[in-house]
């Protein structure tokens, strides 16, 4: 059996990659994908703990996260399409109208 | 309904007039403003007459008649109420203030007819009447002080009536500030009285003070200190040495104001306060002596300055200072009723002099320099006749009012225990000087050859509204003193008898002096008349017989002449010793060092610091989503670091594994 901390390390690596991509990429779709990556890294950790502790709570949480992620993807993609239409660009640096 | 129960109506009427004119008068024609202003003071005068009539029917045990309307201040044991009182002293003041005030209101409708700010003038004048009536009717020192400050305020407003002229607004400020020095003493005096007696109401205060032992001569007891402090306030308000400097400058105001405020009523408030506090003063012989000396010195000092002034109103201003000195001299030697008597007669003839001077100025088109008048007697006959009457009255010719009052003062001074002869000598000399400068004024203004440009100036007599008050005041200047006439026939005069209930305590043991006074009365009166005649003769000789002589004299005694012309350089000395150092400290120390460099710099520095910090921090809000994400990540890392810090310590690493 694979030890639990292997899963956790993998989860941390995936999460870190997601964070780094979120911070440093400019393309809004890439950023969106990095968010999905972070969510799924967390899912992996939940499942791993669920298995290690012999409890189903973690797997229930995972189902919730997947549902939320699906909803978020639907809304987020809608926003992205509007941005793309209005600005002819997916560069997130140009979406800064909230700035003073 | 007895008006004695509604005493507040008397001051309230002018207040109402002032408010109505001040709020709505700007849109009204002069006629309506006249009706409001003259009507309200006239009604006030009638109310005062009715109050006096009812007062004479009061039983002696009800006098002083005190009416408490509402409580104004309560703090611990201290109570100051809106209480009005009326006694014999108040009656005299009340009639003088409302009566003379009303006449001057009528006069002003003619004098101010062509001036701008007509409604403003009458609003201020009515406001003055209100405060002056509060002053004389007040039943405690606190309410009296309200009136005291209020008349100061109205005086300031009216001196600076032509506020576009810098000299006028400066004169207003000067009057206000110099008065403030006196008020400082007055307030300290009130505090001391309250600390000693626990009340500032006149009736209980004087009742408590009466049985107390008097301070010895030369001893600074409570009474002496309190009286000197009160007298300091009186010096400021009544223009005595060394605080007289504001009054001559106050002539910048319109002439009716000079007549009402700076001759007849407000400036006599100091004398009134001293007379009102006579019980305190009789307990303080040192203070009395100071009052007498200051009064006598002021009378003489101001009279000498009046000798050489050429501005007609300034001569009268110095004359007022001088006559106020007489009143204080009378109070100082214990003859309070003589002081109040002179106050009353002075109100008549000095108001008349100012109003007549205003009529002259009006006639000759605004000129005030007597050197550019002359020969006016035929052209403005009524003004001339009335002014001559007032001059005879102030110079002390029998049987006019000034003769009786001045004579009573000189007699009391002569009988005074402390330095009586010297006080009398200076008083007599002042009477001579008074006679001289007043006739000098008459001769320069009305006699001789015209010294103005007859082609340009159209001399015209004043309208009826101005002449009628002049005539009434002229009649009063003649008969105003007759109440004291019986003194010459061996019985005490009616005026002193009328005031006796007020000054009874101080007049005690006067029977012996009475007999001595009888013997002195007539010789002293003759001496006084001779000195007045002498002043007249000198003025006649110098200004009518030898018109070139005064200039010649001025040249041969240029030192004395210039000193007098520049008023003993008192203004210059005050400027050098007090005003300029104060200005220097204010500008270079308080303003530029303390205010700008210390206080402003600190406040501005804090504000600028806050602005700079905000400006720096503002840049963290980039509006860029990813930079916010970076902050979130950094925050998360910090929190993780804090939570997991114990597990990363080298000693515990093994346990986790």
Boltz contact constraints between the chains, C-beta under 6 A:
constraints:
  - contact:
      token1: [A, 19]
      token2: [B, 633]
      max_distance: 6.0
  - contact:
      token1: [A, 22]
      token2: [B, 629]
      max_distance: 6.0
  - contact:
      token1: [A, 23]
      token2: [B, 626]
      max_distance: 6.0
  - contact:
      token1: [A, 23]
      token2: [B, 629]
      max_distance: 6.0
  - contact:
      token1: [A, 23]
      token2: [B, 630]
      max_distance: 6.0
  - contact:
      token1: [A, 96]
      token2: [B, 623]
      max_distance: 6.0
  - contact:
      token1: [A, 96]
      token2: [B, 624]
      max_distance: 6.0
  - contact:
      token1: [A, 98]
      token2: [B, 623]
      max_distance: 6.0
  - contact:
      token1: [A, 99]
      token2: [B, 623]
      max_distance: 6.0
